[in-house]
Structure formats: structure tokens, C-alpha cells
Amino acid sequence: MESSDLELISRAQGGETAAFEALVYRYDKRVLAIANSYTKDDDDAKDIYQEVFLRVYRSISGFKFKSEFSTWLYRIVTNVCLTHQTRNKGRMFTPIEEIDHSEPVSNAPVSRSRPVSPDQHAQNAEISRHIGEALENLSPQQRLVFTLKHYEGYKLREIASMMDCAEGTVKKYLFTATEKLRKQLRPLY
């Protein structure tokens, strides 16, 4: 029988390494997916992933069971994403020759029901590139809210809990992000 988060946390707080590893295993793909959606860079996402679980390891003894473990964890993820963004502002651009334009920017599922023509593939790559550039022009908070809502599928109240702010603040970030993206992407339509 699989242990609950609460059991694993209690055992991890008691120093049981296997319990902590089970928690990491339970949430690692989700943490990496959020980090990757936010950064659009595998190396940065892996750095965030490592930092998140390092912070969780250091802080697990202070977990008070006042919220779900996942809420606490995702709050750490959002904080690390925002901190990582601020820390790496100086290297925000990728040289044009390093960009792989054949890969879509989003993590949205791609329909494979019919073959995509080379022209359609090129057009999709161009649109993905424009969306990626538009997302880079958002503030870190706006990009995080937009990513968590539209790429990861979280509800606004869940995002508010993760970011430790009011739901109205999340709505404002999302509204502003959407308006900015519409304005920047209008020429594509």
C-alpha cells in the first residue's frame, strides 16, 4: 500500500531518507514540468528543480501540516522560478544561432491525427517563436501565472495559493498578461 504524503512527511521529518526520496519521486515530474514551462530551457528547468528539492529537504522539518504538501511544494517552486528569473536577468537572451526553430515553444499537446506539411510545420514553428518572444516580454509574475494557468492547467485559487497572494492579484496578472500577449501577437492574426 502506498504511503500518504502526511506519512512520508512525518517519516522524512524523523530523518528517514527513503521517505523523502518517495516524496521527491511522487512530485518530481510535476516540478520539472512547471519549471520547464516557465523557463523554456531544459538546463534552467533542471537548475530550478534541484534548487526546489534542496529547499524542500532543508525545510521539511519545519512543515506544519497546515496546508497540503503539494501547495507548500508548489509555493516553493513559484518562489524559485521568480528568484531564478531575477538572478538570470543578465542572460535572458539566446543567440539566434542557438535557437532550435523546429521545436514548438509551448508544452501544449500537438495533434498527430493527420500529417503536417512542411509549410504548416514552418508556420507553426514561426508562431511558437512569436509566442515565446511575447512571453519573455511579460513580467516574471505575469509569465508564471500565464504558464501555470494555460500550460499547466491550474485553477486561479490554486495559483494564488502557490504564489501566496490573493486570487484577485492572480486575476490581475493573468488579465494583464493576456492583454499584453494579444497586443504583441495581433500581427499574427
MDAnalysis code that builds the backbone (N, CA, C; Angstrom):
import MDAnalysis as mda
import numpy as np

u = mda.Universe.empty(567, n_residues=189, atom_resindex=np.repeat(np.arange(189), 3), trajectory=True)
u.add_TopologyAttr("name", ["N", "CA", "C"] * 189)
u.add_TopologyAttr("resid", np.arange(1, 190))
u.add_TopologyAttr("resname", ["MET", "GLU", "SER", "SER", "ASP", "LEU", "GLU", "LEU", "ILE", "SER", "ARG", "ALA", "GLN", "GLY", "GLY", "GLU", "THR", "ALA", "ALA", "PHE", "GLU", "ALA", "LEU", "VAL", "TYR", "ARG", "TYR", "ASP", "LYS", "ARG", "VAL", "LEU", "ALA", "ILE", "ALA", "ASN", "SER", "TYR", "THR", "LYS", "ASP", "ASP", "ASP", "ASP", "ALA", "LYS", "ASP", "ILE", "TYR", "GLN", "GLU", "VAL", "PHE", "LEU", "ARG", "VAL", "TYR", "ARG", "SER", "ILE", "SER", "GLY", "PHE", "LYS", "PHE", "LYS", "SER", "GLU", "PHE", "SER", "THR", "TRP", "LEU", "TYR", "ARG", "ILE", "VAL", "THR", "ASN", "VAL", "CYS", "LEU", "THR", "HIS", "GLN", "THR", "ARG", "ASN", "LYS", "GLY", "ARG", "MET", "PHE", "THR", "PRO", "ILE", "GLU", "GLU", "ILE", "ASP", "HIS", "SER", "GLU", "PRO", "VAL", "SER", "ASN", "ALA", "PRO", "VAL", "SER", "ARG", "SER", "ARG", "PRO", "VAL", "SER", "PRO", "ASP", "GLN", "HIS", "ALA", "GLN", "ASN", "ALA", "GLU", "ILE", "SER", "ARG", "HIS", "ILE", "GLY", "GLU", "ALA", "LEU", "GLU", "ASN", "LEU", "SER", "PRO", "GLN", "GLN", "ARG", "LEU", "VAL", "PHE", "THR", "LEU", "LYS", "HIS", "TYR", "GLU", "GLY", "TYR", "LYS", "LEU", "ARG", "GLU", "ILE", "ALA", "SER", "MET", "MET", "ASP", "CYS", "ALA", "GLU", "GLY", "THR", "VAL", "LYS", "LYS", "TYR", "LEU", "PHE", "THR", "ALA", "THR", "GLU", "LYS", "LEU", "ARG", "LYS", "GLN", "LEU", "ARG", "PRO", "LEU", "TYR"])
u.atoms.positions = np.array([
    [0.837, -1.192, 0.000],
    [0.000, 0.000, 0.000],
    [0.876, 1.248, 0.000],
    [0.488, 2.206, -0.802],
    [1.267, 3.431, -0.950],
    [1.039, 4.363, 0.242],
    [2.120, 4.926, 0.760],
    [2.027, 5.846, 1.895],
    [1.457, 7.182, 1.447],
    [0.729, 7.842, 2.350],
    [0.197, 9.169, 2.054],
    [1.322, 10.193, 2.191],
    [1.070, 11.377, 1.656],
    [2.043, 12.461, 1.800],
    [2.329, 12.724, 3.274],
    [1.276, 12.718, 4.097],
    [1.451, 13.024, 5.521],
    [2.360, 11.999, 6.204],
    [2.170, 10.733, 5.865],
    [3.035, 9.691, 6.437],
    [4.483, 9.889, 5.995],
    [4.653, 10.134, 4.701],
    [6.006, 10.322, 4.178],
    [6.675, 11.543, 4.796],
    [5.924, 12.613, 4.963],
    [6.491, 13.832, 5.564],
    [6.908, 13.552, 7.001],
    [6.043, 12.901, 7.760],
    [6.378, 12.580, 9.159],
    [7.642, 11.738, 9.238],
    [7.728, 10.740, 8.358],
    [8.923, 9.882, 8.354],
    [10.152, 10.662, 7.892],
    [9.983, 11.538, 6.908],
    [11.115, 12.358, 6.434],
    [11.566, 13.318, 7.534],
    [10.602, 13.867, 8.281],
    [10.957, 14.755, 9.386],
    [11.719, 14.001, 10.469],
    [11.482, 12.705, 10.551],
    [12.207, 11.867, 11.502],
    [13.560, 11.420, 10.986],
    [13.924, 11.856, 9.785],
    [15.235, 11.559, 9.247],
    [15.289, 10.388, 8.279],
    [14.145, 9.838, 7.923],
    [14.128, 8.695, 7.016],
    [14.313, 9.162, 5.570],
    [15.478, 8.878, 5.032],
    [15.831, 9.308, 3.679],
    [14.912, 8.703, 2.631],
    [14.546, 7.448, 2.793],
    [13.683, 6.773, 1.814],
    [12.326, 7.464, 1.710],
    [11.808, 7.973, 2.812],
    [10.521, 8.682, 2.792],
    [10.648, 9.981, 1.999],
    [11.741, 10.696, 2.206],
    [11.956, 11.930, 1.438],
    [12.094, 11.605, -0.043],
    [12.841, 10.564, -0.355],
    [13.008, 10.168, -1.758],
    [11.670, 9.802, -2.393],
    [10.782, 9.179, -1.629],
    [9.453, 8.834, -2.144],
    [8.650, 10.097, -2.454],
    [8.778, 11.122, -1.605],
    [8.109, 12.402, -1.881],
    [8.656, 13.039, -3.154],
    [9.968, 13.022, -3.286],
    [10.588, 13.587, -4.487],
    [10.078, 12.840, -5.718],
    [10.086, 11.523, -5.659],
    [9.645, 10.706, -6.789],
    [8.186, 10.997, -7.141],
    [7.364, 11.236, -6.118],
    [5.941, 11.489, -6.330],
    [5.699, 12.811, -7.060],
    [6.553, 13.812, -6.813],
    [6.308, 15.149, -7.346],
    [7.339, 15.630, -8.361],
    [8.378, 14.857, -8.635],
    [9.477, 15.371, -9.445],
    [9.070, 15.738, -10.872],
    [8.248, 14.943, -11.505],
    [7.858, 15.248, -12.892],
    [7.051, 16.534, -12.963],
    [6.180, 16.746, -11.985],
    [5.341, 17.945, -11.973],
    [6.208, 19.199, -11.753],
    [7.143, 19.099, -10.823],
    [8.033, 20.237, -10.550],
    [8.855, 20.566, -11.794],
    [9.405, 19.550, -12.428],
    [10.200, 19.777, -13.629],
    [9.348, 20.355, -14.757],
    [8.111, 19.880, -14.889],
    [7.217, 20.401, -15.937],
    [6.904, 21.879, -15.713],
    [6.649, 22.270, -14.476],
    [6.371, 23.680, -14.178],
    [7.607, 24.517, -14.471],
    [8.748, 24.065, -14.020],
    [9.994, 24.811, -14.252],
    [10.280, 24.929, -15.742],
    [10.065, 23.852, -16.484],
    [10.314, 23.870, -17.923],
    [9.321, 24.771, -18.646],
    [8.064, 24.745, -18.223],
    [7.070, 25.631, -18.824],
    [7.420, 27.091, -18.582],
    [7.941, 27.359, -17.415],
    [8.277, 28.733, -17.058],
    [9.529, 29.226, -17.779],
    [10.565, 28.400, -17.814],
    [11.846, 28.865, -18.357],
    [12.020, 28.613, -19.838],
    [11.378, 27.578, -20.362],
    [11.550, 27.155, -21.758],
    [13.000, 26.750, -22.044],
    [13.710, 26.347, -21.016],
    [15.106, 25.947, -21.161],
    [15.357, 24.757, -20.239],
    [15.771, 23.637, -20.815],
    [15.966, 22.414, -20.032],
    [16.993, 22.584, -18.922],
    [18.094, 23.257, -19.215],
    [19.137, 23.433, -18.194],
    [18.644, 24.301, -17.042],
    [17.965, 25.404, -17.370],
    [17.421, 26.259, -16.311],
    [16.359, 25.520, -15.511],
    [15.529, 24.731, -16.192],
    [14.491, 23.963, -15.503],
    [15.124, 22.961, -14.537],
    [16.196, 22.337, -14.957],
    [16.881, 21.379, -14.080],
    [17.517, 22.091, -12.881],
    [18.050, 23.297, -13.112],
    [18.596, 24.082, -12.001],
    [17.495, 24.409, -10.988],
    [16.338, 24.822, -11.492],
    [15.211, 25.149, -10.622],
    [14.771, 23.903, -9.863],
    [14.655, 22.791, -10.561],
    [14.269, 21.514, -9.966],
    [15.190, 21.175, -8.787],
    [16.493, 21.283, -9.033],
    [17.463, 20.977, -7.972],
    [17.306, 21.914, -6.790],
    [17.166, 23.194, -7.079],
    [17.023, 24.191, -6.018],
    [15.752, 23.948, -5.213],
    [14.666, 23.600, -5.889],
    [13.397, 23.346, -5.197],
    [13.557, 22.206, -4.207],
    [14.071, 21.082, -4.669],
    [14.152, 19.933, -3.766],
    [15.233, 20.100, -2.707],
    [16.234, 20.920, -2.967],
    [17.202, 21.259, -1.935],
    [16.511, 22.076, -0.839],
    [15.703, 23.048, -1.247],
    [14.957, 23.853, -0.264],
    [13.953, 22.998, 0.507],
    [13.280, 22.095, -0.190],
    [12.327, 21.216, 0.483],
    [13.063, 20.361, 1.512],
    [14.207, 19.809, 1.129],
    [14.988, 18.979, 2.042],
    [15.395, 19.767, 3.291],
    [15.830, 20.989, 3.078],
    [16.262, 21.833, 4.205],
    [15.095, 22.265, 5.084],
    [13.902, 22.375, 4.502],
    [12.756, 22.946, 5.212],
    [11.718, 21.935, 5.663],
    [11.860, 20.682, 5.285],
    [10.820, 19.683, 5.582],
    [10.557, 19.566, 7.077],
    [11.594, 19.772, 7.875],
    [11.409, 19.664, 9.331],
    [10.480, 20.756, 9.860],
    [10.374, 21.859, 9.129],
    [9.508, 22.958, 9.544],
    [8.106, 22.905, 8.959],
    [7.803, 21.875, 8.169],
    [6.460, 21.750, 7.593],
    [5.470, 21.518, 8.724],
    [4.412, 22.348, 8.787],
    [3.490, 22.347, 9.925],
    [2.167, 21.626, 9.676],
    [1.970, 21.043, 8.500],
    [0.742, 20.316, 8.170],
    [-0.486, 21.233, 8.162],
    [-0.287, 22.540, 7.940],
    [-1.400, 23.486, 7.873],
    [-1.968, 23.586, 6.463],
    [-1.253, 23.074, 5.496],
    [-1.718, 23.060, 4.109],
    [-1.334, 21.710, 3.512],
    [-1.807, 21.481, 2.314],
    [-1.396, 20.271, 1.613],
    [0.091, 20.379, 1.301],
    [0.777, 19.263, 1.283],
    [2.187, 19.264, 0.939],
    [2.382, 19.838, -0.469],
    [1.499, 19.460, -1.401],
    [1.632, 19.924, -2.785],
    [1.543, 21.443, -2.861],
    [0.661, 22.051, -2.080],
    [0.543, 23.513, -2.068],
    [1.837, 24.139, -1.573],
    [2.371, 23.605, -0.494],
    [3.629, 24.097, 0.066],
    [4.759, 23.941, -0.944],
    [4.822, 22.773, -1.571],
    [5.856, 22.500, -2.569],
    [5.745, 23.455, -3.756],
    [4.529, 23.627, -4.290],
    [4.364, 24.493, -5.464],
    [4.628, 25.964, -5.131],
    [4.416, 26.341, -3.878],
    [4.783, 27.700, -3.462],
    [6.306, 27.856, -3.539],
    [7.027, 26.833, -3.136],
    [8.490, 26.857, -3.243],
    [8.893, 26.919, -4.714],
    [8.228, 26.138, -5.558],
    [8.530, 26.142, -6.997],
    [8.345, 27.542, -7.572],
    [7.223, 28.189, -7.260],
    [6.979, 29.527, -7.820],
    [8.024, 30.515, -7.313],
    [8.371, 30.428, -6.032],
    [9.391, 31.343, -5.500],
    [10.744, 31.123, -6.168],
    [11.111, 29.874, -6.366],
    [12.397, 29.584, -7.006],
    [12.375, 30.054, -8.460],
    [11.261, 29.855, -9.158],
    [11.158, 30.337, -10.548],
    [11.344, 31.845, -10.611],
    [10.660, 32.562, -9.727],
    [10.766, 34.024, -9.737],
    [12.166, 34.483, -9.347],
    [12.767, 33.823, -8.364],
    [14.137, 34.158, -7.955],
    [15.119, 33.853, -9.075],
    [14.937, 32.723, -9.725],
    [15.815, 32.326, -10.827],
    [15.742, 33.362, -11.950],
    [14.545, 33.834, -12.238],
    [14.346, 34.845, -13.282],
    [15.118, 36.121, -12.950],
    [14.995, 36.559, -11.710],
    [15.673, 37.788, -11.286],
    [17.185, 37.607, -11.332],
    [17.659, 36.463, -10.860],
    [19.089, 36.183, -10.798],
    [19.710, 36.111, -12.193],
    [18.947, 35.671, -13.171],
    [19.488, 35.453, -14.505],
    [19.073, 36.504, -15.513],
    [18.681, 37.672, -15.057],
    [18.261, 38.729, -15.975],
    [19.335, 39.097, -16.982],
    [20.573, 39.027, -16.589],
    [21.661, 39.406, -17.479],
    [21.838, 38.465, -18.657],
    [21.319, 37.254, -18.551],
    [21.487, 36.305, -19.649],
    [20.136, 35.833, -20.186],
    [19.226, 36.772, -20.319],
    [17.871, 36.459, -20.739],
    [17.749, 36.109, -22.219],
    [18.713, 36.465, -23.024],
    [18.552, 36.195, -24.449],
    [19.374, 34.982, -24.849],
    [18.911, 34.367, -25.926],
    [19.637, 33.241, -26.507],
    [20.098, 33.680, -27.878],
    [21.369, 33.516, -28.186],
    [21.821, 33.892, -29.519],
    [20.996, 33.171, -30.587],
    [20.691, 33.867, -31.670],
    [19.818, 33.350, -32.718],
    [20.306, 32.022, -33.274],
    [21.607, 31.838, -33.335],
    [22.123, 30.587, -33.898],
    [21.913, 29.405, -32.954],
    [21.603, 29.660, -31.680],
    [21.379, 28.571, -30.728],
    [19.911, 28.178, -30.620],
    [19.018, 28.926, -31.228],
    [17.594, 28.637, -31.129],
    [17.224, 27.534, -32.099],
    [16.511, 26.532, -31.590],
    [16.018, 25.441, -32.431],
    [14.602, 25.795, -32.855],
    [14.460, 26.319, -34.065],
    [13.151, 26.764, -34.535],
    [12.256, 25.611, -34.955],
    [12.755, 24.398, -34.962],
    [11.910, 23.271, -35.347],
    [11.078, 22.762, -34.171],
    [11.458, 23.130, -32.953],
    [10.725, 22.678, -31.781],
    [9.677, 23.707, -31.389],
    [8.458, 23.259, -31.076],
    [7.446, 24.206, -30.611],
    [7.829, 24.739, -29.239],
    [7.428, 25.983, -28.963],
    [7.761, 26.613, -27.690],
    [6.862, 26.102, -26.584],
    [5.599, 25.871, -26.879],
    [4.661, 25.504, -25.823],
    [4.743, 24.021, -25.495],
    [4.187, 23.689, -24.331],
    [4.073, 22.301, -23.931],
    [2.684, 21.770, -24.238],
    [1.910, 22.530, -24.990],
    [0.563, 22.108, -25.325],
    [0.626, 20.863, -26.193],
    [-0.343, 19.975, -25.998],
    [-0.321, 18.760, -26.805],
    [-0.491, 19.068, -28.278],
    [0.201, 18.321, -29.095],
    [0.134, 18.508, -30.537],
    [-0.661, 17.354, -31.113],
    [-1.642, 17.672, -31.929],
    [-2.461, 16.632, -32.538],
    [-1.649, 15.914, -33.615],
    [-1.690, 14.589, -33.568],
    [-0.946, 13.784, -34.528],
    [-1.901, 13.037, -35.467],
    [-3.169, 13.495, -35.539],
    [-4.156, 12.762, -36.297],
    [-3.911, 12.824, -37.802],
    [-3.309, 13.879, -38.276],
    [-3.005, 13.946, -39.700],
    [-1.611, 14.522, -39.876],
    [-0.948, 14.153, -40.940],
    [0.417, 14.632, -41.145],
    [0.447, 16.146, -41.349],
    [1.530, 16.746, -40.876],
    [1.709, 18.186, -41.011],
    [2.637, 18.438, -42.189],
    [2.197, 19.318, -43.084],
    [3.014, 19.640, -44.251],
    [4.232, 20.448, -43.811],
    [5.275, 20.455, -44.605],
    [6.446, 21.270, -44.257],
    [6.096, 22.750, -44.099],
    [5.189, 23.254, -44.942],
    [4.776, 24.652, -44.814],
    [4.070, 24.896, -43.484],
    [3.177, 23.969, -43.116],
    [2.449, 24.099, -41.858],
    [3.412, 23.988, -40.679],
    [4.380, 23.085, -40.778],
    [5.386, 22.931, -39.713],
    [6.179, 24.234, -39.549],
    [6.578, 24.821, -40.654],
    [7.336, 26.087, -40.601],
    [6.470, 27.200, -40.011],
    [5.201, 27.225, -40.401],
    [4.294, 28.252, -39.875],
    [4.088, 28.049, -38.370],
    [3.907, 26.792, -37.937],
    [3.753, 26.503, -36.511],
    [4.998, 26.910, -35.721],
    [6.179, 26.623, -36.270],
    [7.427, 26.992, -35.602],
    [7.542, 28.510, -35.485],
    [7.133, 29.214, -36.520],
    [7.176, 30.683, -36.502],
    [6.215, 31.240, -35.450],
    [5.020, 30.684, -35.388],
    [4.038, 31.127, -34.389],
    [4.561, 30.825, -32.984],
    [5.119, 29.637, -32.790],
    [5.677, 29.270, -31.486],
    [6.798, 30.218, -31.077],
    [7.613, 30.593, -32.034],
    [8.707, 31.527, -31.752],
    [8.151, 32.874, -31.311],
    [7.115, 33.359, -32.010],
    [6.499, 34.641, -31.644],
    [5.866, 34.577, -30.249],
    [5.218, 33.467, -29.952],
    [4.608, 33.314, -28.629],
    [5.691, 33.294, -27.555],
    [6.768, 32.563, -27.803],
    [7.878, 32.523, -26.850],
    [8.474, 33.896, -26.601],
    [8.659, 34.668, -27.665],
    [9.189, 36.024, -27.520],
    [8.216, 36.908, -26.753],
    [6.920, 36.764, -27.038],
    [5.913, 37.563, -26.341],
    [5.890, 37.211, -24.853],
    [6.012, 35.937, -24.531],
    [6.041, 35.521, -23.128],
    [7.255, 36.101, -22.404],
    [8.382, 36.193, -23.102],
    [9.595, 36.750, -22.492],
    [9.422, 38.222, -22.124],
    [8.497, 38.912, -22.790],
    [8.287, 40.329, -22.518],
    [7.358, 40.584, -21.339],
    [6.788, 39.532, -20.774],
    [5.935, 39.680, -19.599],
    [6.798, 39.779, -18.353],
    [6.225, 40.348, -17.301],
    [6.942, 40.352, -16.024],
    [7.036, 38.905, -15.529],
    [7.971, 38.609, -14.647],
    [8.091, 37.231, -14.150],
    [6.782, 36.712, -13.533],
    [6.078, 37.552, -12.779],
    [4.836, 37.123, -12.153],
    [3.758, 36.858, -13.200],
    [3.658, 37.741, -14.198],
    [2.659, 37.552, -15.253],
    [2.941, 36.270, -16.032],
    [4.205, 36.033, -16.379],
    [4.569, 34.840, -17.131],
    [4.286, 33.580, -16.315],
    [4.595, 33.624, -15.025],
    [4.357, 32.470, -14.171],
    [2.864, 32.159, -14.070],
    [2.041, 33.173, -13.837],
    [0.594, 32.970, -13.751],
    [0.062, 32.438, -15.076],
    [0.473, 33.041, -16.179],
    [0.005, 32.608, -17.504],
    [0.421, 31.156, -17.760],
    [1.644, 30.825, -17.430],
    [2.158, 29.471, -17.625],
    [1.402, 28.465, -16.773],
    [1.224, 28.774, -15.489],
    [0.525, 27.853, -14.600],
    [-0.934, 27.658, -15.016],
    [-1.563, 28.716, -15.498],
    [-2.974, 28.631, -15.905],
    [-3.134, 27.919, -17.243],
    [-2.423, 28.370, -18.261],
    [-2.685, 27.895, -19.616],
    [-1.841, 26.704, -20.060],
    [-0.647, 26.548, -19.527],
    [0.186, 25.413, -19.910],
    [0.061, 24.265, -18.919],
    [-0.106, 24.590, -17.647],
    [-0.164, 23.557, -16.615],
    [-1.580, 23.256, -16.149],
    [-2.546, 24.131, -16.449],
    [-3.956, 23.866, -16.163],
    [-4.408, 24.075, -14.729],
    [-3.671, 24.862, -13.955],
    [-4.084, 25.116, -12.580],
    [-5.230, 26.117, -12.534],
    [-6.048, 26.011, -11.484],
    [-7.130, 26.966, -11.248],
    [-6.543, 28.214, -10.588],
    [-7.252, 29.337, -10.716],
    [-6.752, 30.604, -10.181],
    [-6.515, 30.527, -8.674],
    [-7.413, 29.875, -7.942],
    [-7.222, 29.792, -6.486],
    [-5.993, 28.947, -6.134],
    [-5.709, 27.931, -6.946],
    [-4.513, 27.119, -6.713],
    [-3.251, 27.947, -6.971],
    [-3.285, 28.750, -8.025],
    [-2.137, 29.608, -8.340],
    [-1.934, 30.630, -7.229],
    [-3.035, 31.200, -6.734],
    [-2.946, 32.175, -5.646],
    [-2.305, 31.536, -4.420],
    [-2.681, 30.306, -4.143],
    [-2.096, 29.603, -3.003],
    [-0.612, 29.336, -3.229],
    [-0.258, 28.926, -4.432],
    [1.147, 28.660, -4.754],
    [1.996, 29.916, -4.619],
    [1.434, 31.038, -5.080],
    [2.190, 32.288, -5.090],
    [2.030, 33.068, -3.786],
    [1.198, 32.541, -2.887],
    [0.965, 33.172, -1.594],
    [0.483, 34.609, -1.764],
    [-0.547, 34.762, -2.610],
    [-1.133, 36.078, -2.827],
    [-2.643, 35.917, -3.005],
    [-3.354, 37.019, -3.103],
    [-4.803, 36.986, -3.259],
    [-5.182, 36.518, -4.661],
    [-6.331, 35.888, -4.762],
    [-6.818, 35.431, -6.061],
    [-7.020, 36.618, -7.005],
    [-7.423, 37.754, -6.456],
    [-7.588, 38.963, -7.272],
    [-6.273, 39.414, -7.897],
    [-5.182, 39.238, -7.175],
    [-3.862, 39.584, -7.701],
    [-3.513, 38.671, -8.869],
    [-3.823, 37.401, -8.716],
    [-3.570, 36.438, -9.791],
    [-4.396, 36.799, -11.016],
    [-5.666, 37.160, -10.790],
    [-6.535, 37.561, -11.908],
    [-5.962, 38.773, -12.626],
    [-5.445, 39.730, -11.855],
    [-4.860, 40.924, -12.476],
    [-3.637, 40.560, -13.300],
    [-2.746, 39.721, -12.754],
    [-1.574, 39.273, -13.511],
    [-1.995, 38.581, -14.807],
    [-2.997, 37.704, -14.702],
    [-3.452, 36.956, -15.865],
    [-4.089, 37.885, -16.899],
    [-4.912, 38.808, -16.442],
    [-5.559, 39.748, -17.361],
    [-4.510, 40.598, -18.070],
    [-3.577, 41.143, -17.313],
    [-2.536, 41.990, -17.900],
    [-1.677, 41.193, -18.874],
    [-1.318, 39.978, -18.494],
    [-0.507, 39.126, -19.375],
    [-1.255, 38.842, -20.671],
    [-2.523, 38.507, -20.561],
    [-3.333, 38.201, -21.744],
    [-3.441, 39.414, -22.662],
    [-3.667, 40.573, -22.081],
    [-3.762, 41.796, -22.885],
    [-2.443, 42.104, -23.592],
    [-1.339, 41.967, -22.881],
    [-0.025, 42.219, -23.487],
    [0.242, 41.229, -24.622],
    [-0.090, 39.959, -24.386],
    [0.129, 38.947, -25.423],
    [-0.749, 39.210, -26.640],
    [-1.997, 39.581, -26.410],
    [-2.890, 39.904, -27.539],
    [-2.313, 41.041, -28.374],
    [-1.835, 42.059, -27.681],
    [-1.300, 43.224, -28.375],
    [-0.063, 42.839, -29.199],
    [0.831, 42.053, -28.598],
    [2.069, 41.673, -29.277],
    [1.828, 40.671, -30.406],
    [0.814, 39.831, -30.248],
    [0.574, 38.779, -31.232],
    [-0.488, 39.159, -32.271],
    [-1.083, 40.321, -32.123],
    [-2.120, 40.771, -33.064],
    [-1.661, 40.698, -34.533],
    [-0.419, 41.069, -34.872],
    [0.007, 40.983, -36.272],
    [-0.046, 39.565, -36.849],
    [-0.005, 38.546, -35.996],
    [-0.061, 37.171, -36.491],
    [-1.454, 36.804, -37.004],
    [-2.459, 37.506, -36.505],
    [-3.823, 37.204, -36.916],
    [-4.147, 37.973, -38.164],
])
